[in-house]
């Protein structure tokens, strides 16, 4: 009889457990690296700046078309 764990209803074998654990740990490690070395504030500022520039560009195109 299988051990009553969370994954028993999913019929996960030993290999599937191994892959699931490795994938989960890899995600946590990569997320930690990205958080530690990533420039998220810079990414946000660049995105907002590019959005602002795109809006200004669209406004100028509309004004030119109306004239």
Secondary structure, 3 states (H helix, E strand, C coil): CCCCCHHHHHCCCHHHHHHHHHHHHHHHHHHHHHHHHCCHHHHHHHHHHHHHHHHHHHHHHHHHHHC
